[in-house]
Amino acid sequence: MSGISRRNFVKASAAVIASAGISGCAGSLNLNFNKQQEQVILPKSGKRVVVLGGGWGGTTAAKYVKLGDPSIEVVLVERLDNFVSCPMSNLVLSGMKSLQEITFTYDALVKNYGIKIIKTEAAGLDAAAKQLITAAGRIEYDKLIVSPGVEFMYDKIEGWSKDAEDVFPHAYKAGRQTTLLREQLVNLNNGENVLLTVPLAPYRCPPGPYERACQIAFYLKNNKKGSKLIVIDANEDIASKGKLFHAAWDDYYKDVIEYVPDTAVKGVDVKSRVVKTTNGDFKGGAANIIPDMKAGSFAYKAGLLPETDRWVRVQAFTLESQALKDVFVLGDSTHAGTVGPVPKSGFVANSMGKVAAAAVVNQLNGKEPLKPNLVNTCYSMVNDREAIFISGVYDYDETTKLIISRGGGLSPERSELYAKHAEDWALSIWSDMLT
Ligand SMILES: Cc1cc2nc3c(=O)[nH]c(=O)nc-3n(C[C@H](O)[C@H](O)[C@H](O)COP(=O)(O)OP(=O)(O)OC[C@H]3O[C@@H](n4cnc5c(N)ncnc54)[C@H](O)[C@@H]3O)c2cc1C
């Protein structure tokens, strides 16, 4: 980092985060910022793009702004030390991968592109002054790119309490939660059941819960005699790759997976570990609740959407927010009704990162934005050897003003070759984002 030692800055930021007591509540712009948050840090001299969120959308956008115009200063704001990949994290549950194998540092973005990484919590936005408000101070921008991921809607689950996340881990943001669920599976007694609840679509990674069902069932079949996986699904049927998942469940997990569709979680009893649903109560030795989701809480704090909405409205052509000028929103937080019918996937967030990067580079250089296109392939491992996939290509449609599908579909079957492709896909996209 120029003008400031990165290590010292990170240390200072961490201390600030610990004492900041961020009091901004979702949807409200009446934030009680403390003194530190009021100070401008890293004063801007030339053109600057600030990126909030070092996940799939944010890292890609940060890198591709630099690739598009190395003279633009890029500051990436992220609360976590490392990037932990959600794609491939279901394999940690079955023991086929370790968390270390899917964890990466941000060092190459600093070293290879000169991106400045600020490890801190973003607490709000002063859009009039063009400043991102963080626990470490205010950061000025010319363009702000926001990719904050998703937030879980625990307020919809009756009886939810602070410690409930440890009892019913979501494991839907990879990291400690993934390890917790893995430990629950390992500690399960033979014959005890596992619960997995699927939220009503739309949610992050439509096939994710069903790939997880395969991985947990694979683990139970080989390690926990007599144990079953009960998949409690708020959807009427499997929400993605249904035909292929049903075939894999029938062929491999007939005695292990019990599927309960059209059944939503209503509440929990944390003490007795009971999950209450629209179809009665369930109890398991391990229980994975994947709750309903909405845009990452920063989007609410920034005033990008009202508390009553779930996803951020953008203009499909550039991904600029409909509410705030010079603020671009990517990834899972975006409203498919305004982008177009694209899934909430890492690959789409990566594609969106490139669209937004090209748009801001062109705007900062007085050029027209390029017509956007997106791509998605999502692999799911159905056991330790075979995968299935869904893919799609999308581009901007002048009539509907949305990014629409131009082709794609499901893999014809499951295969070992697709499992190799899945591994290659992960390696190449992690490299595209982070190195
Ligand atoms: C189990 C599972 C399997 C999946 N498998 C696939 C797959 O095979 N293929 C695929 O394409 N997709 C897959 N996905 C989906 C993919 O992970 C998401 O679509 C992707 O992460 C979305 O990217 P994003 O940038 O919107 O959010 P994220 O990647 O979640 O990034 C958001 C970042 O913002 C940071 N952040 C948020 N708020 C703040 C704040 N206030 N201050 C500082 N930092 C903040 C977060 O810490 C995080 O690093 C999977 C998801 C799961 C859960």
The ligand as an ORCA input file, in Angstrom:
! r2SCAN-3c Opt
* xyz 0 1
  C     -22.647    -24.579     -0.506
  C     -22.543    -23.665     -1.690
  C     -22.110    -24.143     -2.915
  C     -22.017    -23.302     -4.016
  N     -21.576    -23.816     -5.202
  C     -21.479    -23.005     -6.276
  C     -20.958    -23.515     -7.502
  O     -20.620    -24.693     -7.627
  N     -20.851    -22.662     -8.561
  C     -21.212    -21.350     -8.455
  O     -21.076    -20.625     -9.455
  N     -21.710    -20.843     -7.299
  C     -21.853    -21.622     -6.212
  N     -22.311    -21.105     -5.016
  C     -22.814    -19.710     -4.967
  C     -21.709    -18.660     -4.734
  O     -20.969    -18.951     -3.579
  C     -22.348    -17.278     -4.589
  O     -23.254    -17.078     -5.636
  C     -21.267    -16.196     -4.595
  O     -20.515    -16.292     -3.405
  C     -21.882    -14.805     -4.719
  O     -20.861    -13.844     -4.764
  P     -21.073    -12.412     -4.083
  O     -19.904    -11.598     -4.469
  O     -22.446    -11.928     -4.380
  O     -21.063    -12.704     -2.510
  P     -19.911    -13.355     -1.622
  O     -19.045    -14.236     -2.401
  O     -20.600    -13.894     -0.407
  O     -19.032    -12.104     -1.177
  C     -19.493    -11.131     -0.280
  C     -18.283    -10.592      0.497
  O     -18.608     -9.342      1.074
  C     -18.091     -9.283      2.396
  N     -18.918     -8.314      3.119
  C     -20.279     -8.285      3.168
  N     -20.691     -7.230      3.893
  C     -19.569     -6.582      4.299
  C     -19.361     -5.412      5.077
  N     -20.380     -4.709      5.590
  N     -18.091     -5.009      5.298
  C     -17.040     -5.729      4.805
  N     -17.187     -6.845      4.055
  C     -18.434     -7.257      3.809
  C     -18.244    -10.720      2.888
  O     -17.385    -10.984      3.970
  C     -17.885    -11.512      1.639
  O     -16.497    -11.779      1.554
  C     -22.382    -21.928     -3.886
  C     -22.819    -21.446     -2.650
  C     -22.897    -22.289     -1.551
  C     -23.330    -21.730     -0.235
*
